[in-house]
Amino acid sequence: MRDPNDHCRPLRVGSLFSGYGGLDLAVEHVFNAETIWFSENNQHVARIFAHHWPEAPNLGDITQINWRNVPSVDVLCGGFPCLNVKKCS
């Protein structure tokens, strides 16, 4: 947990269902924060995220993460998971 008296360290952000990182970018900007890890299954969009946050590891499938090994964060954000739904005509 963040020390409320430590005004030098940015808030640490964890990101679930991250997509390309739009939500994370907004959280970082508004709260002067730093995204330290993310979880994204779609490898195409995960590459975009990783390009902008090269130091943040992709933890992958949220159902397979061992949360005991994940660094704690001050802010947890998440996008709404996308579903591949076929349109019926």
Biotite code that builds the C-alpha atoms (Angstrom):
import biotite.structure as struc

atoms = struc.array([
    struc.Atom([0.000, 0.000, 0.000], chain_id="A", res_id=1, res_name="MET", atom_name="CA", element="C"),
    struc.Atom([1.204, 3.482, -0.811], chain_id="A", res_id=2, res_name="ARG", atom_name="CA", element="C"),
    struc.Atom([2.572, 5.590, 2.022], chain_id="A", res_id=3, res_name="ASP", atom_name="CA", element="C"),
    struc.Atom([0.277, 8.658, 2.035], chain_id="A", res_id=4, res_name="PRO", atom_name="CA", element="C"),
    struc.Atom([3.249, 10.791, 3.114], chain_id="A", res_id=5, res_name="ASN", atom_name="CA", element="C"),
    struc.Atom([5.434, 9.706, 0.171], chain_id="A", res_id=6, res_name="ASP", atom_name="CA", element="C"),
    struc.Atom([4.622, 12.390, -2.391], chain_id="A", res_id=7, res_name="HIS", atom_name="CA", element="C"),
    struc.Atom([7.609, 11.545, -4.597], chain_id="A", res_id=8, res_name="CYS", atom_name="CA", element="C"),
    struc.Atom([6.570, 8.079, -5.765], chain_id="A", res_id=9, res_name="ARG", atom_name="CA", element="C"),
    struc.Atom([3.856, 7.932, -8.441], chain_id="A", res_id=10, res_name="PRO", atom_name="CA", element="C"),
    struc.Atom([0.802, 5.775, -7.859], chain_id="A", res_id=11, res_name="LEU", atom_name="CA", element="C"),
    struc.Atom([1.325, 2.246, -9.192], chain_id="A", res_id=12, res_name="ARG", atom_name="CA", element="C"),
    struc.Atom([-1.330, 0.962, -11.594], chain_id="A", res_id=13, res_name="VAL", atom_name="CA", element="C"),
    struc.Atom([-2.302, -2.590, -12.515], chain_id="A", res_id=14, res_name="GLY", atom_name="CA", element="C"),
    struc.Atom([-4.417, -3.102, -15.612], chain_id="A", res_id=15, res_name="SER", atom_name="CA", element="C"),
    struc.Atom([-6.893, -5.885, -16.401], chain_id="A", res_id=16, res_name="LEU", atom_name="CA", element="C"),
    struc.Atom([-8.470, -6.486, -19.828], chain_id="A", res_id=17, res_name="PHE", atom_name="CA", element="C"),
    struc.Atom([-6.066, -3.784, -20.956], chain_id="A", res_id=18, res_name="SER", atom_name="CA", element="C"),
    struc.Atom([-6.629, -3.620, -24.680], chain_id="A", res_id=19, res_name="GLY", atom_name="CA", element="C"),
    struc.Atom([-4.290, -1.120, -26.289], chain_id="A", res_id=20, res_name="TYR", atom_name="CA", element="C"),
    struc.Atom([-4.008, 0.937, -23.061], chain_id="A", res_id=21, res_name="GLY", atom_name="CA", element="C"),
    struc.Atom([-6.361, 3.894, -23.525], chain_id="A", res_id=22, res_name="GLY", atom_name="CA", element="C"),
    struc.Atom([-7.772, 3.653, -20.002], chain_id="A", res_id=23, res_name="LEU", atom_name="CA", element="C"),
    struc.Atom([-4.287, 3.260, -18.535], chain_id="A", res_id=24, res_name="ASP", atom_name="CA", element="C"),
    struc.Atom([-3.048, 6.320, -20.376], chain_id="A", res_id=25, res_name="LEU", atom_name="CA", element="C"),
    struc.Atom([-5.911, 8.375, -18.923], chain_id="A", res_id=26, res_name="ALA", atom_name="CA", element="C"),
    struc.Atom([-5.320, 7.062, -15.381], chain_id="A", res_id=27, res_name="VAL", atom_name="CA", element="C"),
    struc.Atom([-1.606, 7.825, -15.635], chain_id="A", res_id=28, res_name="GLU", atom_name="CA", element="C"),
    struc.Atom([-2.288, 11.324, -16.906], chain_id="A", res_id=29, res_name="HIS", atom_name="CA", element="C"),
    struc.Atom([-4.973, 12.266, -14.372], chain_id="A", res_id=30, res_name="VAL", atom_name="CA", element="C"),
    struc.Atom([-3.316, 10.738, -11.303], chain_id="A", res_id=31, res_name="PHE", atom_name="CA", element="C"),
    struc.Atom([0.361, 11.129, -12.237], chain_id="A", res_id=32, res_name="ASN", atom_name="CA", element="C"),
    struc.Atom([0.602, 7.335, -12.046], chain_id="A", res_id=33, res_name="ALA", atom_name="CA", element="C"),
    struc.Atom([2.726, 4.543, -13.526], chain_id="A", res_id=34, res_name="GLU", atom_name="CA", element="C"),
    struc.Atom([1.382, 1.288, -14.998], chain_id="A", res_id=35, res_name="THR", atom_name="CA", element="C"),
    struc.Atom([3.546, -1.549, -13.669], chain_id="A", res_id=36, res_name="ILE", atom_name="CA", element="C"),
    struc.Atom([1.772, -4.621, -15.137], chain_id="A", res_id=37, res_name="TRP", atom_name="CA", element="C"),
    struc.Atom([-1.136, -5.532, -17.366], chain_id="A", res_id=38, res_name="PHE", atom_name="CA", element="C"),
    struc.Atom([-3.247, -8.546, -18.283], chain_id="A", res_id=39, res_name="SER", atom_name="CA", element="C"),
    struc.Atom([-4.368, -8.968, -21.884], chain_id="A", res_id=40, res_name="GLU", atom_name="CA", element="C"),
    struc.Atom([-5.161, -12.161, -23.828], chain_id="A", res_id=41, res_name="ASN", atom_name="CA", element="C"),
    struc.Atom([-5.339, -10.679, -27.313], chain_id="A", res_id=42, res_name="ASN", atom_name="CA", element="C"),
    struc.Atom([-1.743, -10.783, -28.508], chain_id="A", res_id=43, res_name="GLN", atom_name="CA", element="C"),
    struc.Atom([-2.307, -8.234, -31.304], chain_id="A", res_id=44, res_name="HIS", atom_name="CA", element="C"),
    struc.Atom([-3.459, -5.470, -28.960], chain_id="A", res_id=45, res_name="VAL", atom_name="CA", element="C"),
    struc.Atom([-1.064, -6.618, -26.213], chain_id="A", res_id=46, res_name="ALA", atom_name="CA", element="C"),
    struc.Atom([1.812, -5.807, -28.584], chain_id="A", res_id=47, res_name="ARG", atom_name="CA", element="C"),
    struc.Atom([0.523, -2.237, -28.884], chain_id="A", res_id=48, res_name="ILE", atom_name="CA", element="C"),
    struc.Atom([0.277, -1.963, -25.097], chain_id="A", res_id=49, res_name="PHE", atom_name="CA", element="C"),
    struc.Atom([3.775, -3.414, -24.684], chain_id="A", res_id=50, res_name="ALA", atom_name="CA", element="C"),
    struc.Atom([5.149, -0.928, -27.209], chain_id="A", res_id=51, res_name="HIS", atom_name="CA", element="C"),
    struc.Atom([3.963, 1.994, -25.068], chain_id="A", res_id=52, res_name="HIS", atom_name="CA", element="C"),
    struc.Atom([4.773, 0.352, -21.702], chain_id="A", res_id=53, res_name="TRP", atom_name="CA", element="C"),
    struc.Atom([7.848, -1.805, -22.430], chain_id="A", res_id=54, res_name="PRO", atom_name="CA", element="C"),
    struc.Atom([8.715, -2.235, -18.747], chain_id="A", res_id=55, res_name="GLU", atom_name="CA", element="C"),
    struc.Atom([5.237, -3.509, -17.774], chain_id="A", res_id=56, res_name="ALA", atom_name="CA", element="C"),
    struc.Atom([4.933, -7.301, -18.090], chain_id="A", res_id=57, res_name="PRO", atom_name="CA", element="C"),
    struc.Atom([1.806, -8.859, -19.590], chain_id="A", res_id=58, res_name="ASN", atom_name="CA", element="C"),
    struc.Atom([0.491, -11.300, -16.998], chain_id="A", res_id=59, res_name="LEU", atom_name="CA", element="C"),
    struc.Atom([-1.679, -12.944, -19.665], chain_id="A", res_id=60, res_name="GLY", atom_name="CA", element="C"),
    struc.Atom([-4.889, -14.834, -18.990], chain_id="A", res_id=61, res_name="ASP", atom_name="CA", element="C"),
    struc.Atom([-6.484, -13.475, -15.823], chain_id="A", res_id=62, res_name="ILE", atom_name="CA", element="C"),
    struc.Atom([-7.727, -16.957, -14.869], chain_id="A", res_id=63, res_name="THR", atom_name="CA", element="C"),
    struc.Atom([-4.169, -18.317, -14.877], chain_id="A", res_id=64, res_name="GLN", atom_name="CA", element="C"),
    struc.Atom([-2.414, -15.608, -12.839], chain_id="A", res_id=65, res_name="ILE", atom_name="CA", element="C"),
    struc.Atom([-0.918, -16.543, -9.486], chain_id="A", res_id=66, res_name="ASN", atom_name="CA", element="C"),
    struc.Atom([-1.836, -13.330, -7.664], chain_id="A", res_id=67, res_name="TRP", atom_name="CA", element="C"),
    struc.Atom([0.574, -14.078, -4.817], chain_id="A", res_id=68, res_name="ARG", atom_name="CA", element="C"),
    struc.Atom([3.438, -13.344, -7.224], chain_id="A", res_id=69, res_name="ASN", atom_name="CA", element="C"),
    struc.Atom([2.045, -10.092, -8.626], chain_id="A", res_id=70, res_name="VAL", atom_name="CA", element="C"),
    struc.Atom([3.381, -6.770, -7.300], chain_id="A", res_id=71, res_name="PRO", atom_name="CA", element="C"),
    struc.Atom([0.781, -4.793, -5.368], chain_id="A", res_id=72, res_name="SER", atom_name="CA", element="C"),
    struc.Atom([-0.691, -1.645, -6.878], chain_id="A", res_id=73, res_name="VAL", atom_name="CA", element="C"),
    struc.Atom([-2.391, 1.493, -5.646], chain_id="A", res_id=74, res_name="ASP", atom_name="CA", element="C"),
    struc.Atom([-4.894, 1.630, -8.526], chain_id="A", res_id=75, res_name="VAL", atom_name="CA", element="C"),
    struc.Atom([-6.483, -1.315, -10.319], chain_id="A", res_id=76, res_name="LEU", atom_name="CA", element="C"),
    struc.Atom([-8.219, -0.452, -13.569], chain_id="A", res_id=77, res_name="CYS", atom_name="CA", element="C"),
    struc.Atom([-9.911, -2.643, -16.098], chain_id="A", res_id=78, res_name="GLY", atom_name="CA", element="C"),
    struc.Atom([-11.549, -2.380, -19.437], chain_id="A", res_id=79, res_name="GLY", atom_name="CA", element="C"),
    struc.Atom([-14.720, -4.230, -20.232], chain_id="A", res_id=80, res_name="PHE", atom_name="CA", element="C"),
    struc.Atom([-13.731, -7.570, -21.822], chain_id="A", res_id=81, res_name="PRO", atom_name="CA", element="C"),
    struc.Atom([-14.530, -7.754, -25.515], chain_id="A", res_id=82, res_name="CYS", atom_name="CA", element="C"),
    struc.Atom([-16.514, -10.689, -26.827], chain_id="A", res_id=83, res_name="LEU", atom_name="CA", element="C"),
    struc.Atom([-16.280, -12.072, -30.313], chain_id="A", res_id=84, res_name="ASN", atom_name="CA", element="C"),
    struc.Atom([-19.958, -12.245, -31.145], chain_id="A", res_id=85, res_name="VAL", atom_name="CA", element="C"),
    struc.Atom([-21.178, -13.062, -34.636], chain_id="A", res_id=86, res_name="LYS", atom_name="CA", element="C"),
    struc.Atom([-23.942, -10.876, -35.927], chain_id="A", res_id=87, res_name="LYS", atom_name="CA", element="C"),
    struc.Atom([-27.069, -12.756, -36.916], chain_id="A", res_id=88, res_name="CYS", atom_name="CA", element="C"),
    struc.Atom([-28.937, -11.585, -40.010], chain_id="A", res_id=89, res_name="SER", atom_name="CA", element="C"),
])
